[in-house]
Amino acid sequence: MPGQGALLLLAFVGLVVVVLLVLLQLTRLGYVIQTTTPGPKSMPARRRWTCST
């Protein structure tokens, strides 16, 4: 079946995404990343709008 490999790849990518999200949500690594990266409030609204366009 030609689509079987694509489905397997899709399942693998989905599994990796779920594992990474759980890892970032439930571990200390996720807390460190969230506290060290600047959030959207650190930028003025005009610059946020310019960066998004």
C-alpha positions in Angstrom: 0.0 0.0 0.0 1.7 3.3 -1.0 0.1 5.5 1.7 1.2 3.2 4.5 4.7 4.9 4.8 3.1 8.3 4.9 0.7 7.3 7.7 3.6 5.7 9.7 5.6 9.0 9.3 2.6 11.0 10.4 2.1 8.8 13.5 5.8 9.1 14.4 5.8 12.9 14.0 2.6 13.1 16.1 4.2 11.0 18.8 7.3 13.1 18.9 5.2 16.3 19.2 3.2 14.9 22.0 6.3 13.7 23.9 7.9 17.2 23.5 4.8 19.0 24.7 4.5 16.8 27.7 8.2 17.2 28.5 8.0 20.9 28.3 4.8 21.1 30.3 5.7 18.7 33.2 9.4 19.0 33.7 11.8 21.6 35.1 13.3 22.1 31.6 9.9 23.5 30.5 9.9 25.9 33.5 13.4 27.1 32.7 12.6 27.7 29.1 9.4 29.6 29.9 11.1 31.8 32.4 14.2 32.6 30.3 12.6 33.4 27.0 11.0 36.8 26.7 7.2 36.8 26.4 5.0 39.0 24.3 4.6 41.6 27.1 8.3 42.5 26.8 7.8 44.2 23.4 5.7 47.3 22.8 2.5 46.7 20.8 3.7 48.6 17.8 6.9 46.5 17.5 4.9 43.3 18.0 2.5 44.3 15.2 5.5 45.2 12.9 7.2 41.8 13.6 4.1 39.9 12.9 3.5 41.4 9.5 
